[in-house]
Amino acid sequence: MSDRQPPLPSTQPEPGTPEAADAPFDELLSPLHELHVEAGALFTDFAGWQMPVRYSSDLAEHHAVRTAAGLFDLSHMGEILVVGPEAAEALDYALAGKLSAIAEGQAKYSLLLARDGGILDDLVVYRTGDDRYLVVANASNRALVAKELRDRCSIFDCLVEDESDDIALIALQGPIAEEILRNVEGFDVPGLDGLRYYRAIPSDFRGHNVLVARTGYTGEDGFEFYLGPVAAAELWVALLETGGGSGLIPAGLAARDTLRLEAGMPLYGHELNTETFPEQAGLGKVVALSKEGDFVGRAAIEEGPAGDARVLVGLIAEGKRAGRAGYSIVLPDSAHVIGTVTSGALSPTLGVPVALAYVDPDFAEVGTVLHLDVRGTRVPASVVSLPFYSRRAV
């Protein structure tokens, strides 16, 4: 999940300068904005928000998350509440997954499909009560998701409310994330010992309600904290004070992008879009065709994409030149284009160029050698299994 990251504007002021605080954005500001300015963040326009892209260096922030912990401001994400006696049935109809099957306190990754089977957004849905769900949408799709949910749920006995402006979101990610959380003064997280991945529990931080979720978008263990904007700055400071001596640092969108790429996680606007079926992106299992009744996009999904539709693969290239989004993929002995890179970078953890790409299905088998067209130079690359990095494998 997360949104497409645009390139940095070339007119950005240097981080930490007075001009940075008055950067030429006519956009939404996070409730943590002033703290980011004080920390010397470099900002970028991100789905209508002014958000930190880095504080120190992309590599330092990436490595901190892999070896210790990083702190991310995700307050630009959308949070939409679906509540009522038929909320479960409504979401079963509105989304691709079977949300009625998840237990209270559980989360589920799901998709909002168009009627033709394309992906309108990828979401995380938390069941926070018997008839209460929190749907977390990508920032760029917040309005679309809220509108679609209102339309699709209107025939059910439930209420859909966009609560994004009343919720801040902070993510603590990395191998020492739990240790840091346990030591934050005044943070009461009952049930933390038994909190498994994709589970969430209501908690209290110094008198403020916080939903603590063991979820994330980095490939590491970690937590996401949903709370009111007024308390967000206090929690941000408390987390950094607690974990700073152990290696915790703030991290921006650039590090978040390379972390999710190494973990093989799709990014809306790159790997996912309205022209792509879930099956092509390796997300066929996210669609619950076994659930009873109709859901939006079901007929198209059952028919499936065309037999020659491209499929998502992972690529590891030779040398140090990474394929970037939009680069063509060709056969070693031909100029015929058989695919396109959707995301790519020199992996900070693995030290090799990695990329996600859509290729013709005949060339998607693991071990197949293809060529990346890197600005006119052919770079050999091999199809590999995803993810590129897994904390369970190191």
Secondary structure, DSSP 8 states (H G I E B T S, - for coil): ---------TT---TTSHHHHT-S--SEE-TTHHHHHHTT-EEEEETTEEEEEESS-HHHHHHHHHHSEEEEE-TTSEEEEEESTTHHHHHHHHSSS-GGGS-TTBEEEEEEE-TTS-EEEEEEEEEEETTEEEEEE-GGGHHHHHHHHHHHHTTSS-EEEE-GGG-EEEEEESTTHHHHHHTSTTEE-TTGGG--TTBEEEEEETTEEEEEE---SSSS-EEEEEE-HHHHHHHHHHHHHHHGGGTEEE--HHHHHHHHHHTT---BTTTB-TT--GGGGT-GGGS-TTSSS--TTHHHHHH-S-TT--EEEEEEESSS----TT-EEE-TT---EEEEEEEEEE-TTTSSEEEEEEE-GGG-STT-EEEEEETTEEEEEEEE-S-S--GGG-
